[in-house]
Amino acid sequence: MTQAGLVSRTTDKADRRRQVLGLTAKGRKVYREIVPAALAYEAELLGTLSAAERTALDHLISKLSRAARDLGPARAADEPDDGQA
C-alpha cells in the first residue's frame, strides 16, 4: 500500500523504533470510494440473518474481541506464524 501511494510511513521522533502510518490523499480517496460498497455488502450479508442471529453474532464478535484484547499484542507476537489463517 505504501508503494501504491495509499499509505505514508514516518518514524516517530520520540521513539525511532515506532513507525507511524497514515492515509495519503490518494488513500483517502480510495477509502471514500470503497466504504459505501463495503457497507452495502455488509448490509446484504447481515440481511440474510434473523434479528436473533444478528444479536448472537454481535455477542460472539464482542466476546472474541474482548478475548483478543486480553491476550494482547505481546501474546500474538510470541506465537509462531505457520502461514495458516
Contacts in CASP RR format, 6 or more apart in sequence:
PFRMAT RR
TARGET T0000
AUTHOR 0000-0000-0000
METHOD contacts of the structure
MODEL  1
MTQAGLVSRTTDKADRRRQVLGLTAKGRKVYREIVPAALAYEAELLGTLS
AAERTALDHLISKLSRAARDLGPARAADEPDDGQA
1 7 0 8 1.000
2 8 0 8 1.000
2 9 0 8 1.000
4 26 0 8 1.000
5 24 0 8 1.000
5 26 0 8 1.000
5 27 0 8 1.000
6 23 0 8 1.000
6 24 0 8 1.000
6 26 0 8 1.000
6 27 0 8 1.000
6 30 0 8 1.000
7 21 0 8 1.000
7 22 0 8 1.000
7 23 0 8 1.000
7 24 0 8 1.000
7 27 0 8 1.000
8 21 0 8 1.000
8 22 0 8 1.000
8 23 0 8 1.000
8 24 0 8 1.000
9 19 0 8 1.000
9 20 0 8 1.000
9 21 0 8 1.000
9 22 0 8 1.000
10 19 0 8 1.000
10 20 0 8 1.000
11 18 0 8 1.000
11 19 0 8 1.000
11 20 0 8 1.000
12 18 0 8 1.000
12 19 0 8 1.000
12 20 0 8 1.000
23 31 0 8 1.000
46 54 0 8 1.000
46 57 0 8 1.000
47 54 0 8 1.000
49 57 0 8 1.000
END
